Amino acid sequence: MTYPPGPYGYGYAPPPPPPKPGVIPLAPMTFGQILTGAFSAFGRYWKPLLGVAATAFGVATALVVGAVLVAWNAVSDNVDRLSNIPNGQDPDIADIRGLFLAFGCVWLTGMLSLMLANTLVYAAVPVVAQEAVLGRPVGFAAVWGRAWSRAGAVLSAVVLSMLAMLVPVLLFIVGFGLMMFGMLAGIGASGSDEGVGTTIAGLVFFFGALATIPFGLWLWVKFSLAPAVAVIEGAGGMNALRRSAGLVRDSWWRIFGCTIATVAIVAVVSWAIQQVFSILAWIPLSTLNFDADTAPTEVLRSMSAVMGIALIGSTACQAVLAPLQPLVSALLYVDQRLRKENLGPTLAQAAGTSFSQ
């Protein structure tokens, strides 16, 4: 019988496994190892992760609730007047303008609050991932302090990377608006050609949005490691984007597949959790009886319990699941450095273990 030559052939011990001081081995990994490492890190460091996420999204939710209450107090009279308009009478433009202004303020508050909450989570997760790779403990105070100190750099990196997807989104919004305007103009003109040009222009914008989506997706993946770079390497926003693009180079499809698979897993779990809260939210509504004489204000007050339960469920779901995808991105960042920069010996030395290949 012939055995393969080399130091690990017949009569020799198998090669030693790479050291694993923390949640991942200090060697290039498969997606399964990265995903397992992310769940292991979540299990070991759930207190600081959920602490930061719950604090961030709790404050964001409180801001949105406050904005809703202020807006409702400002426009409740407008709602009453609009609901009591006699048949054939046009509504007052001031009442409609007030409703749109209140809705816009609530929407803007919600978007800014959610962006800041996600920024804190994206800044906190690499702190935890860095210690999880080395197998070192870390508490909420340390994670919060480092996350807060790097929040500005992470926010700039996230905003700049989001601009990659802004072009197709704006093209889609403009195209949809032009198509709707053109179709309504054609209907109002009783089947004439009026509005055809506007509709065609809207279709051009719409197809332009579809054409730019691949480019935006390509940039999004190239910049997906920027938050980890901004926290672990202390880089600024633009430098983090450049560094992320360099690490992703020649590995775009692999990182795209890992990121999309993680997003899909998180989306399915989030959908399942929110379905449970949606069922719970509609239980109190099923016990209420509304008739044609019920005022809109009474309906809204009665639905406050429904909206409250749904808001609690959404906040809890965000707090629990928000760290998972950034954890995978942070471990992908470590994996790329292990592959391209031979980071294993440095990490082993930092963890106090020996490294052999």
Secondary structure, DSSP 8 states (H G I E B T S, - for coil): -----STTSTTS--------SSSS-SS---HHHHHHHHHHHHHHSHHHHHHHHHHHHHHHHHHHHHHHHHHHHHHHHHHHHHHT--TT----HHHHHHHHHHHHHHHHHHHHHHHHHHHHHHHHHHHHHHHHHHT----HHHHHHHHHHTHHHHHHHHHHHHHHHHHHHHHHHHHHHHHHHHHHHHHHTTT-STTHHHHHHHHHHHHHHHHHHHHHHHHHHHTTTHHHHHHHS---HHHHHHHHHHHHTT-HHHHHHHHHHHHHHHHHHHHHHHHHHHHHHHHHHHT----TT--HHHHHHHTHHHHHHHHHHHHHHHHHHTTHHHHHHHHHHHHHHHHHH--HHHHHHHHT-----
